[in-house]
């Protein structure tokens, strides 16, 4: 509640100030609580025109009783005889404001034999109850209701559009292709809860709230205007699941409202329905935007942007020739609402299937409005479960004939969901076991291709490859099936010739979360070939070319986890722990040092001790994982076991150590244990007391003694000999100098902790927000200057490290 726990007079003042500050709210009309009028330069010559008369109540009040009290107040004083009545009567409280057009209520003031002399505040009087019964239906039908705070933008727009001198009638908000999603999100809060549907059960049956919204939106006088919508609004109920039963009769299901349609009526009073005719097809085609995220992921309701649709068809033309649409058959077996097929010219060679009957109805409705498809080529089909005998006979004949299969192009943008995604891994979600594991294709292939079968798009690929082996596969998808470690078994099974393709950023797709490459790749399934590497053209937004990207399968390589495992040390006392997520670039932010791993990291074995024996190697690992910025282009690049050249590159090793010492992902905090990561002596930073540990400064100066082991380069994998002072490059020295200035400034603070780490120093000056996250900036200008210099020096050091990452083979 925006105006909670305030008195009525204060409420009126705040509403006047927040919403009606450009009007005159000082006018007094009898005992009416609140009046809004136009500002007038000469009120003596002209009567000041009222815009609303209102009843105000503190807290949360019933709008019907408030409105009746206002009507009684006006009727008792016959205010409408002495003043021009306003366009609206209004009731508001601390949470909401309701507008009732005066023209819809004014007849009540002229009823015969009504006693207007009762006290308006006496809600128990027979006059009050009689009037309440008389006007409630009208108020339900005509009220425009807004919640303070939640609906502020719409409320302000309503006021601006309607509160004008001489304005007649109500100006409602028009809905178009730019704001229909905004209106939908408000509809979810206001109307959806009043529809008599168990949404959890309905969703499992493929029924979504968005279909009810479309029924409302594309209607006039509460009657849906498009017969091919899955749900239709029929005055005061919804109708769905229309079909001809076994006896030849039309049957359907009906859904009622739980509140006699009050919320529905009040909500749509604020909007002009239907939208302009030119927007209807666009809104219906974008039904995917109304599908809940989990349903979109499970069923593949992804809308392919038109720019990529057109580009993909040009790429198919480059591979198959100018006449491919006449010479080849096309099947989109994950069609959704069919937008991927827009632009295809030979409708006799095109088939479209989708999991949802609703989407079939949308496509058939589009056909009636000019879409270049045949109605009997559009059908419902569960590609991951159904038998091909359910397909239309002409399509079966193509699939069952090896020669015709050579002329089949499976052209798709399948779903990208997987069982056990990153939300699951980070404890923010639940394993979507029903996403992948409950399909027949998964059951057929999980023992053959392993964890790769968890991906739905891979399941599409597997069935296409097995059941249509001579076809061409032209698909949008993630590209990790080419290079990720989890897909090595898939690549052993799936052998096809890569023809051509391009990649674009996932954020150009409306319903795809994340920032990674989506590839449109064309494969000839007839030609058996191992996937070793592919090159794809890069396109930025608006089809802007940006060079080429090579993806490597890495099946003949050892991944970086195999290299790092050689240096694990479980015997010596840890000076910190390295947190280890996945080995591709997208996992960068999960790589860090800490003194206290999370319980989840411990249970999933995603941490390893950093000790005096392996501190240099662990620092190399952290540095190479962070020196190169993770972007959508390199998001799926895999880190590999390096060549041995890194062993004698002392400059590279010390650069990585310095980079790790001063990087923000070194999250060692002295509150969690002894901080062994202070790279300076007490004298260098003017510390007030001795440090609890001088390990790092001693290591740098070559004062760590060997204990029953040999050095890094003698063949033993563990690093233990630090009896030689380390030498640093110019770039690393600049980082050291910037860090020393920062540490010295911190130790000059009266409340400093002598054992503070870089993480502690950042927390001291930057603080944390109300959610517990460290702020990105500080109000201390001196600190801000020091940290800026340090970050700039680190960036230059990262640029020096980056080419070495490729030179030594950590990345291809």
LUMBAMI-936909 format. One record per residue (C-alpha): x, y, z; residue in three letters. Coordinates in pm, whole numbers, padded with zeros to 5 digits, always signed. Each point is the difference from the previous one (the first is absolute). Layout:
residues N
XYZALA...
end
This chain:
residues 812
+00000+00000+00000UNK+00153+00328-00114UNK-00166+00222+00262UNK-00011-00226+00303UNK-00056+00123+00356UNK-00076+00363-00077UNK-00304+00208+00090UNK-00268+00096-00250UNK+00103+00366-00026UNK+00360-00097-00065UNK-00116-00254-00258UNK-00191+00269-00192UNK+00301+00229+00006UNK+00234-00271-00128UNK-00235-00110-00279UNK-00037+00363-00105UNK+00375+00050+00000UNK+00094-00329-00170UNK-00266-00022-00272UNK-00185+00331-00035UNK+00273+00256+00057UNK-00072+00174-00334UNK-00365+00057+00100UNK-00180+00198+00267UNK-00081-00223+00298UNK-00103+00281+00233UNK-00361+00032-00114UNK-00268-00089+00259UNK-00335-00142-00114UNK-00224-00032+00306UNK+00102-00300+00206UNK+00174-00179-00285UNK+00336-00124+00129UNK+00216+00084-00298UNK-00044+00201-00317UNK+00227+00041-00302UNK-00057+00289-00239UNK+00174+00169-00288UNK+00226+00289+00092UNK-00175+00319-00106UNK+00148+00347-00033UNK-00327+00183+00080UNK-00241-00197+00214UNK-00227+00299+00054UNK-00104+00021-00366UNK-00031-00371-00069UNK-00106-00292+00211UNK+00296-00221+00069UNK-00064-00335-00168UNK+00029-00302+00228UNK+00169-00311-00129UNK-00086-00236+00284UNK-00173-00014+00335UNK+00134-00264+00234UNK-00054-00187+00323UNK+00324-00078+00184UNK+00061-00277+00254UNK+00318-00085+00186UNK+00139-00354-00014UNK-00180-00241-00228UNK-00372+00054-00057UNK-00282-00147-00208UNK-00039+00213-00314UNK-00374-00069-00023UNK-00085+00131+00345UNK+00235+00296-00050UNK-00168+00084-00330UNK-00349-00024+00155UNK+00106+00227+00285UNK+00120+00254-00259UNK-00329-00027-00192UNK-00198+00059+00320UNK+00218+00298+00087UNK-00058+00154-00344UNK-00371-00087-00008UNK-00067+00135+00351UNK+00152+00340-00087UNK-00120-00013-00362UNK+00345+00122-00096UNK-00073-00065-00368UNK-00262+00280+00008UNK+00251+00265+00112UNK+00314-00126-00177UNK+00074-00157-00336UNK+00042-00370+00079UNK+00337-00156-00084UNK+00071-00272-00259UNK+00088-00244+00279UNK-00102-00097+00350UNK+00292-00158+00181UNK+00064-00218+00305UNK+00357-00041+00124UNK+00187-00135+00300UNK+00358-00077+00092UNK+00044-00268-00269UNK-00228+00079-00294UNK-00214+00253-00185UNK-00321-00075-00193UNK-00156+00231-00263UNK-00372-00028-00085UNK-00124+00209-00296UNK-00256+00245+00136UNK-00218-00050-00309UNK-00048-00365+00092UNK-00119+00078+00353UNK-00181+00335-00019UNK-00353-00141-00043UNK+00008-00121+00358UNK-00024+00361+00119UNK-00342+00042-00162UNK-00182-00302+00138UNK-00336+00063+00164UNK-00087-00067+00363UNK+00358-00026+00124UNK+00098+00150+00333UNK+00325+00191-00059UNK+00007+00142+00352UNK+00166-00301+00162UNK+00359+00024+00122UNK+00228-00115-00287UNK+00237-00163+00248UNK-00273-00225+00143UNK+00065-00311-00206UNK-00265-00193+00186UNK-00296+00217-00097UNK-00261-00145-00232UNK+00060+00289-00241UNK+00372-00078-00016UNK-00066-00370-00058UNK-00265+00075-00262UNK+00232+00230-00188UNK+00286-00251+00029UNK-00217-00269-00158UNK-00106+00236-00276UNK+00344+00123-00111UNK+00229-00298+00071UNK-00060-00160-00340UNK+00073+00327-00179UNK+00317+00058+00200UNK+00119-00352-00075UNK-00057+00052-00371UNK+00131+00352-00041UNK+00271+00053+00262UNK+00358+00067-00107UNK+00215-00130+00286UNK+00371+00075+00053UNK+00232-00102+00282UNK+00236+00265+00128UNK+00361-00090-00071UNK-00068-00307-00213UNK-00208+00182-00263UNK+00157+00346+00025UNK+00096+00033-00364UNK-00345-00099-00122UNK-00165+00224+00260UNK+00209+00300-00105UNK-00082-00068-00364UNK-00370-00026+00081UNK+00007+00333+00182UNK+00188+00173-00283UNK-00236-00137-00266UNK-00330+00063+00178UNK+00035+00299+00228UNK-00047+00277-00254UNK-00244+00290-00021UNK-00304-00097-00205UNK+00111-00363-00032UNK-00291-00232-00080UNK+00015-00375+00052UNK+00286-00218+00125UNK+00324-00035-00193UNK+00120-00357+00042UNK+00349-00132-00058UNK+00041-00145-00348UNK+00183-00330-00028UNK+00249-00060-00279UNK+00288-00235-00082UNK+00234+00200+00223UNK-00200-00005+00323UNK-00210-00318-00013UNK+00255-00181+00219UNK-00010+00279+00261UNK-00378-00029+00014UNK+00032-00380+00024UNK+00225+00027+00307UNK-00262+00221+00168UNK-00277-00239-00109UNK+00186-00281+00180UNK-00031+00187+00328UNK-00358+00122-00037UNK-00201-00243-00213UNK+00175-00337+00002UNK-00066-00069+00374UNK-00375+00035-00062UNK-00018-00263-00278UNK-00123-00333+00137UNK+00301-00205-00110UNK+00255-00203+00195UNK+00296+00136-00195UNK+00250-00261+00116UNK-00217-00281-00135UNK-00098+00196-00310UNK+00363+00070-00090UNK+00075-00374+00000UNK-00278-00039-00256UNK+00147+00268-00223UNK-00247+00272+00102UNK+00168+00333+00075UNK-00137+00325+00137UNK+00122+00182-00312UNK-00277-00163-00204UNK-00260+00150+00234UNK+00167+00338-00034UNK-00013-00023-00381UNK-00370-00089+00024UNK-00053+00318+00203UNK+00223+00224-00207UNK-00136-00093-00342UNK-00360+00054+00098UNK-00274+00258-00025UNK-00293+00025+00240UNK+00152-00299+00182UNK-00014-00226-00305UNK+00321-00131-00161UNK+00031+00102-00362UNK+00231-00277-00127UNK-00160-00344-00010UNK+00335-00180-00031UNK+00123+00105+00342UNK+00037-00296+00235UNK-00204+00182+00268UNK-00299+00222-00081UNK-00170+00258+00222UNK-00377-00038-00016UNK-00147+00292+00198UNK+00043-00119+00360UNK+00190-00329-00048UNK+00280-00155-00203UNK-00037-00286-00245UNK+00278-00240-00101UNK+00074-00350-00126UNK-00264+00021-00272UNK-00035-00325-00197UNK-00247-00225-00174UNK-00079-00300+00223UNK-00066-00358-00105UNK-00370+00075-00052UNK+00077+00288-00235UNK-00086+00272+00250UNK+00217+00303+00078UNK+00123-00020+00357UNK+00215+00238+00204UNK+00112+00094+00351UNK-00105+00320+00171UNK+00186+00195+00269UNK-00174+00246+00230UNK+00122+00291+00213UNK+00021-00033+00377UNK-00108+00362+00068UNK-00289+00039-00243UNK+00245+00159-00248UNK+00054+00315+00211UNK+00381+00015-00022UNK-00014-00086-00370UNK-00244+00284-00070UNK+00186+00257+00206UNK+00330-00093-00160UNK-00119+00027-00358UNK-00182+00327+00072UNK+00345+00161-00018UNK+00092-00131-00347UNK-00137+00032-00350UNK-00086-00340-00144UNK+00073-00141-00251UNK+00331+00142-00124UNK+00010+00133-00354UNK-00057-00278-00253UNK+00350+00035-00142UNK+00147-00123+00331UNK-00212-00314+00040UNK+00217-00242-00197UNK+00320+00127+00158UNK-00140-00041+00353UNK-00129-00353-00070UNK+00329-00101-00164UNK+00184+00122+00311UNK-00198-00233+00225UNK+00342-00137+00099UNK+00052+00311+00213UNK-00299-00100+00210UNK+00128-00353+00069UNK+00156-00048+00349UNK+00377-00047-00003UNK-00007-00362+00119UNK-00260-00091-00265UNK+00198+00180-00271UNK+00309-00197+00094UNK-00184-00331+00012UNK-00193+00044-00324UNK+00231+00218-00203UNK-00218+00310-00044UNK+00285+00214-00129UNK-00076+00275-00247UNK+00278+00037-00256UNK+00063+00368-00082UNK-00087+00081-00359UNK+00350+00120-00079UNK+00141-00346+00081UNK-00284-00177-00183UNK+00084+00186-00320UNK+00375-00051+00045UNK-00039-00373+00068UNK-00198-00046-00320UNK+00274+00179-00196UNK+00253-00243+00149UNK-00215-00297-00102UNK-00011+00146-00350UNK+00380+00027-00004UNK+00029-00370+00089UNK-00286-00155-00200UNK-00029+00242-00291UNK-00241+00266-00122UNK-00277-00251-00077UNK+00014-00186+00330UNK-00357+00086+00101UNK-00132-00179-00310UNK+00246-00287+00014UNK-00007-00074+00374UNK-00265-00075+00262UNK+00002+00197+00326UNK-00122-00117+00341UNK+00011+00223+00306UNK-00068-00254+00276UNK+00027+00262+00279UNK-00204+00267-00173UNK-00166+00186+00288UNK-00210+00263-00175UNK+00186-00060-00327UNK+00197+00320-00038UNK+00316-00186-00111UNK-00186-00094-00321UNK-00084+00359-00088UNK+00143+00081-00342UNK-00011-00354-00140UNK-00175+00006-00337UNK-00099-00358-00084UNK-00273-00089+00250UNK-00051-00342-00160UNK+00346-00108+00120UNK-00023+00136+00355UNK-00125-00175+00315UNK-00025+00145+00352UNK-00062-00192+00321UNK-00004+00111+00361UNK-00069-00145+00342UNK-00284+00240+00088UNK-00343-00015-00156UNK-00030+00371+00078UNK+00293+00075-00231UNK-00157-00208-00276UNK-00311+00216+00029UNK+00215+00313-00019UNK+00172-00122-00318UNK-00331-00094-00161UNK-00139+00340+00089UNK+00307+00156-00164UNK-00068-00206-00311UNK-00346+00159-00021UNK+00172+00337+00021UNK+00247-00068-00278UNK+00276-00222+00144UNK+00149-00210-00282UNK-00069-00343+00149UNK-00249-00278-00067UNK-00241-00066+00285UNK+00035-00379-00025UNK+00381+00038+00012UNK-00027+00155+00347UNK-00058-00251+00279UNK+00056-00087+00364UNK+00287-00244+00058UNK+00225-00081+00296UNK+00329-00050-00180UNK+00183-00142+00300UNK-00266-00259+00082UNK-00244-00068-00284UNK+00036-00270-00265UNK+00043+00114-00360UNK-00319-00189-00091UNK-00185+00302+00142UNK+00143+00225-00271UNK-00203+00107-00305UNK+00027-00265-00269UNK+00194+00213-00255UNK+00265+00081+00265UNK+00022-00367+00099UNK+00066-00092-00361UNK+00291+00245-00011UNK+00153-00125+00327UNK-00041-00366-00089UNK+00161+00038-00344UNK+00385+00026+00013UNK+00014+00187-00332UNK-00261+00254+00105UNK+00169+00036+00338UNK+00304+00135-00183UNK-00223+00291-00101UNK-00131+00065+00351UNK+00112+00305+00199UNK-00087-00012+00370UNK-00006+00374+00071UNK-00046+00073+00371UNK+00061+00218+00301UNK-00051-00262+00275UNK-00019+00062+00376UNK+00321+00066+00190UNK-00096-00134+00343UNK+00203-00260+00183UNK-00033-00216+00309UNK+00222+00157+00267UNK+00065+00350-00132UNK+00209+00270+00172UNK-00290+00107+00223UNK-00008-00353+00134UNK+00374-00014+00047UNK+00001+00322+00202UNK-00292-00112+00217UNK-00234+00255-00163UNK-00217-00253-00175UNK-00119-00357-00013UNK+00114-00273-00232UNK-00241+00003-00292UNK-00028-00375-00015UNK-00315+00029-00209UNK+00187+00214-00254UNK+00231-00265-00135UNK-00038-00329+00180UNK-00363-00065-00077UNK+00038-00022-00377UNK+00029-00317-00199UNK+00302+00138-00184UNK+00182+00047+00331UNK-00077-00358+00098UNK+00132-00119-00337UNK+00325+00195+00007UNK+00116+00090+00351UNK+00204-00321+00027UNK+00159+00072-00341UNK+00086+00370+00021UNK+00006+00050+00378UNK-00080+00333+00161UNK-00028+00171-00338UNK-00345-00157-00032UNK-00125+00231+00273UNK-00021+00285-00251UNK-00330+00017-00186UNK+00152+00141-00318UNK+00244-00293+00000UNK-00291-00240+00030UNK-00145+00153-00316UNK+00336-00044-00172UNK+00025-00363+00112UNK-00338-00103-00133UNK+00051+00185-00326UNK+00342-00162-00044UNK-00131-00349+00078UNK-00335+00007-00180UNK+00076+00230-00295UNK+00367-00079-00072UNK+00016+00137-00356UNK-00161+00334+00083UNK+00148+00345+00047UNK-00025+00147+00348UNK-00020+00381+00007UNK-00044+00103+00360UNK+00040+00280+00247UNK+00152-00128+00324UNK+00262+00048+00265UNK+00346-00084-00131UNK+00132-00189+00301UNK-00075-00335-00164UNK+00302+00076-00220UNK+00260+00068+00269UNK-00125-00076+00351UNK+00149-00282+00203UNK-00343-00148+00080UNK-00070-00056-00371UNK+00297-00217-00093UNK-00224-00311-00014UNK-00253+00188-00209UNK+00272+00095-00250UNK+00105-00364-00018UNK-00356-00093-00102UNK-00102+00304-00207UNK+00216+00007-00313UNK-00103+00244-00271UNK+00155+00242-00244UNK-00015+00362+00104UNK-00099+00217-00295UNK-00031+00361+00114UNK-00135+00214+00283UNK+00002+00317+00204UNK-00022+00095+00367UNK-00176+00287+00175UNK-00045+00109+00359UNK-00267-00178+00203UNK-00123+00336+00132UNK-00143+00075-00345UNK-00263-00270+00075UNK-00287+00116+00224UNK-00041-00310+00212UNK+00356-00124+00035UNK+00179+00087+00322UNK+00374+00048+00015UNK+00268+00143-00225UNK+00140-00275-00221UNK+00028-00088-00369UNK-00296-00147-00181UNK+00102-00164-00322UNK-00193-00064-00317UNK+00192-00298-00138UNK-00075-00211-00307UNK+00097-00371+00005UNK-00009-00261-00273UNK-00094-00318+00188UNK+00071-00221-00299UNK+00374+00077+00008UNK+00163-00160+00303UNK+00271+00220+00152UNK+00144+00056+00345UNK-00066+00337+00156UNK+00348+00141+00059UNK-00039+00370-00056UNK-00243+00228-00176UNK+00017+00361-00109UNK-00308+00218+00017UNK-00059+00357-00108UNK-00065+00245+00283UNK-00290+00243-00015UNK-00077+00271+00250UNK-00340+00161+00044UNK-00167+00127-00316UNK+00192-00255-00209UNK+00333+00179+00032UNK+00286-00239-00100UNK+00285-00037+00250UNK+00248-00247-00142UNK+00008-00376+00062UNK+00021-00224+00305UNK+00158-00346+00017UNK-00136-00263+00238UNK+00220-00302+00083UNK-00132-00338+00112UNK+00304-00061+00226UNK-00069-00374-00001UNK+00372-00070-00050UNK+00092+00239+00283UNK+00019-00029+00378UNK-00203+00267+00176UNK+00152+00235+00256UNK-00152-00195+00288UNK+00233-00288-00088UNK+00300+00233+00020UNK-00100+00164+00327UNK-00069-00335+00165UNK+00372-00081-00019UNK+00069+00279+00249UNK-00263-00084+00260UNK+00150-00003+00350UNK-00203-00152+00280UNK+00295-00044+00239UNK+00110+00354+00079UNK-00186+00272+00188UNK-00218+00209-00235UNK+00069+00371-00027UNK-00332+00034-00188UNK-00227-00201-00229UNK-00050+00024-00373UNK-00365-00028-00104UNK-00040-00200-00321UNK-00315+00022-00215UNK-00012-00117-00362UNK+00290+00033-00241UNK-00151+00226-00264UNK+00011+00376-00016UNK-00359+00046+00117UNK+00098-00128+00346UNK+00258+00275+00061UNK-00177+00174+00285UNK-00010-00325+00192UNK+00381-00021+00016UNK+00141+00166+00315UNK+00215-00041+00311UNK-00154-00013+00346UNK+00080-00117+00349UNK-00348-00147+00042UNK-00163-00202-00282UNK-00379-00021+00004UNK-00165-00320+00115UNK-00120-00053-00357UNK+00355+00026-00136UNK+00118-00252+00257UNK-00278-00247-00072UNK+00051+00026-00376UNK+00381-00022+00030UNK+00041+00335-00171UNK+00292+00120+00208UNK+00362-00095+00054UNK+00255+00121+00256UNK+00257+00262-00093UNK+00319-00079+00192UNK+00359+00117+00008UNK+00077-00287-00240UNK-00243+00102-00276UNK-00069+00369+00057UNK+00172+00105-00324UNK-00190-00246-00219UNK-00331+00086+00167UNK+00073+00367-00063UNK+00069-00075-00366UNK-00336-00175-00018UNK-00192+00293+00147UNK+00189+00252-00214UNK-00060-00172-00333UNK-00368-00045+00084UNK-00044+00375+00059UNK+00258+00177-00216UNK-00224-00040-00308UNK-00341+00162+00027UNK-00291-00241-00042UNK-00221+00110-00289UNK-00285-00158-00191UNK+00248-00098-00273UNK+00240-00196+00220UNK-00267-00114+00245UNK+00033-00369-00097UNK+00379-00008-00049UNK+00158-00285+00198UNK+00317+00027+00210UNK+00249-00277-00075UNK+00308-00177+00136UNK+00284+00231-00106UNK+00322-00086-00175UNK+00312-00021+00218UNK+00126+00335-00130UNK-00157+00178+00298UNK+00250-00172+00235UNK+00294+00211-00114UNK-00191+00320-00057UNK+00092+00159+00335UNK-00133+00337-00109UNK-00342-00155-00068UNK-00001-00178+00337UNK+00080+00309+00207UNK-00241+00213-00204UNK-00275-00249+00088UNK+00096+00002+00367UNK-00017+00380+00018UNK-00327+00006-00196UNK-00152-00246+00247UNK+00130+00188+00306UNK-00181+00318-00100UNK-00305-00131-00186UNK-00350+00045+00143UNK-00061-00377-00029UNK+00259-00051+00272UNK-00268+00007+00268UNK+00219-00102+00293UNK-00136+00184+00307UNK+00177+00018+00334UNK-00329-00051+00184UNK-00002-00360-00125UNK+00351-00097+00109UNK+00365+00098-00024UNK+00072+00215-00303UNK+00313-00137-00168UNK-00047+00221-00310UNK+00144+00336+00110UNK+00267+00072-00263UNK+00181+00269+00203UNK+00200+00021+00321UNK-00126+00204+00295UNK+00259+00268-00071UNK-00104+00042-00365UNK-00355+00099+00095UNK+00071+00163+00337UNK-00203-00262+00192UNK-00065+00061+00370UNK+00059-00362+00104UNK+00159-00315-00136UNK-00200-00204-00249UNK-00126-00340+00106UNK+00173-00143-00308UNK+00287+00118-00218UNK-00020-00301-00230UNK-00059+00191-00325UNK+00260+00270+00049UNK+00248-00271+00105UNK-00079-00202-00311UNK+00053+00304-00220UNK+00339+00067+00160UNK+00112-00365-00040UNK-00007-00084+00370UNK-00227-00305-00003UNK+00210-00311+00067UNK-00035-00325-00188UNK-00114-00303+00196UNK+00087-00342-00142UNK-00087+00083-00359UNK+00145+00132-00319UNK-00085+00306-00201UNK-00267+00049-00259UNK+00215-00081-00297UNK+00162-00327+00110UNK-00291-00220-00101UNK-00196-00002+00325UNK-00338+00161-00056UNK-00017+00181+00335UNK+00160+00339+00048UNK+00188+00040+00327UNK+00333+00178-00061UNK-00031+00374+00049UNK+00359+00064+00114UNK+00064+00247-00281UNK-00147+00350+00007UNK-00265+00049-00266UNK+00058+00252-00275UNK-00287+00198-00144UNK-00076+00159-00334UNK-00058+00371-00044UNK-00377-00057-00014UNK+00002-00216+00315UNK+00212+00258+00183UNK-00255+00269-00085UNK-00269-00215+00158UNK+00215-00046+00311UNK+00056+00375+00030UNK-00370+00077-00033UNK-00083-00269+00256UNK+00258+00129+00245UNK-00150+00351-00015UNK-00345-00143+00067UNK+00115-00212+00294UNK+00191+00295+00149UNK-00306+00225-00022UNK-00213-00268+00167UNK+00247-00047+00285UNK-00020+00374+00068UNK-00368-00040+00089UNK-00069+00004+00377UNK-00225-00310-00011UNK+00212-00212-00237UNK+00056-00372+00057UNK+00373-00066-00016UNK-00054-00340-00171UNK-00243+00129-00262UNK+00003-00153-00347UNK-00078+00186-00321UNK-00356-00132+00030UNK-00024+00142+00354UNK+00137+00336-00114UNK-00255+00022-00281UNK-00280-00088+00240UNK+00120+00264+00248UNK-00014+00283-00249UNK-00287-00113-00223UNK-00237-00146+00259UNK-00296-00224-00077UNK-00355+00065-00114UNK-00318-00114+00174UNK+00026-00337-00180UNK+00346-00063+00140UNK+00183+00049-00330UNK+00314+00212-00011UNK-00063+00341-00155UNK+00183+00077-00324UNK+00104+00352+00104UNK+00128+00183+00308UNK-00064+00348+00135UNK+00369+00024+00097UNK+00159+00185-00292UNK+00358-00087+00100UNK-00082-00371+00009UNK-00188+00028-00328UNK+00310+00148-00157UNK+00225-00277+00132UNK-00231-00283-00106UNK-00040+00155-00345UNK+00377+00005-00048UNK+00024-00362+00118UNK-00274-00115-00238UNK+00162+00182-00290UNK+00336-00166+00073UNK-00172-00341+00028UNK-00163+00053-00337UNK+00339+00063-00163UNK+00140-00309+00171UNK-00296-00206-00128UNK+00075+00118-00354UNK+00356-00131+00044UNK-00123-00336+00133UNK-00269-00055-00265UNK+00217-00100-00300UNK+00193-00239+00223UNK-00326-00182+00081UNK-00025-00095-00369UNK+00374-00042-00051UNK+00026-00261+00276UNK-00318-00177-00113UNK-00236+00078+00286UNK-00244+00111-00270UNK-00012-00071-00374UNK
end
